[in-house]
Amino acid sequence: MGMIEEQLKLLKTTFDKHAGKDADKGSMSKAELADLFREEIPEMAGDKTQLNQFFANLDGDKDGKVSFPEFVQFAASLMLLYSAF
């Protein structure tokens, strides 16, 4: 398995680990996203106001959930931020 394929599987595994705790396995609630931040990238966990704003920006279709495609867009944006440093 190539490195890119491994990273794509890791991205999906990470999403699946945090999504669906509220019974909807295809999306993440705000609480699930907060858990992801606390566990995976604690330096970005921030305060509740920051998390609410971030969630609102990440929830592109404004359905109150973060889907896997929205999560992938977040991950790609995050990668671009990290590569700038």
N, C-alpha and C positions, 0 to 999 in steps of 0.2 A: 504494500500500500504506500502510495506517495505521501509526502509531507502535507500537501494541500488537502488531499482527501482526509488525512488524519485530523487536520484542523477543522474541516467542515463537519466531520462527525463529532468532534469535541464541542463545537458550537451548538449542534442539535442536542447533544447529550446534556449540556449545561442548561439549555432552554427547558428540556423535558424534566430535568431535576427540580426546577423551580416552578414550572407551570402545572396547573391542574390540581393543586392542593385544595382548591375550592370546587373540584369536580369537573371543571372545564379544562381538559388536557391540551386544548389547542390554543390557549391564551394564558397570559399572566395578568393577575389583578395588581392593583397598586401595592397591596400588602406583599404579594409574591415578588414583585420587582424590588421592594425594599429589602426583603430577605436575600435576594440575589446580590444586591449591593453589599449588604453586611457581610455575607459569606465570601463573595468572589472578589469584590473590589471595595474594601472598607473605606479607602481614602475618598471614595466618591459618594459614600452613604449620605453625608450632609445632614441637614436638619429637615424637619417635616415640610417646611415651606419650600425649600429647594427641591425636595423629592416630588412634591405636588406639581411644581412648575415643570420639572424634568418629565414626569409622567405625562402631563398635558401635551408637551412637545413631542414625546415619543409616540403617543396614541394618535397616529395620523388620521384615522377615520373617525375619531372621537366617539368610539363605542364603549369607552370605559375599560378597555382591555388592551393588552399588548399582544398582538399576534406574532407568529414566528417571522413573517416577512418584516414586520416593524422592528422586531428584535435584531434581525440580520442587518437592517439599515443602521440601527444603533451600534452594533458591533463594528461595522465598516467605518462609521464616523469616529468611533473610539480608536480604531486602528490608525486612522489618519492623524488624529491628535497625538497619539503616542509616537508616531513616526516623525512628527515635526520636532521632537525634542532630542 
